[in-house]
Amino acid sequence: MLNIESARKKEGVTLVDIGDLIGKNYRTVREKIANGTFTTAEAFKIYEAFFKARGYDFTYLFTPIKELA
């Protein structure tokens, strides 16, 4: 799971919002977040549209969440 999951929830960005932007359905977006399989083009598009102006770091958003041991 990528850090973008917690950021999108915090900012009110839905899976449908992201899917509409990149031309995928919400199920595919959910899978891409879970598996970290966004293309570079998709990731930059999402970042620019929803997170750049809100001060998020691109690398942070598309890095896997660190699990506590």
Summary of the structure (lengths in Angstrom):
residues: 69
radius of gyration: 11.1
end to end distance: 15.7
largest distance: 36.4
contacts: 173
relative contact order: 0.23
helix: 61%
strand: 3%
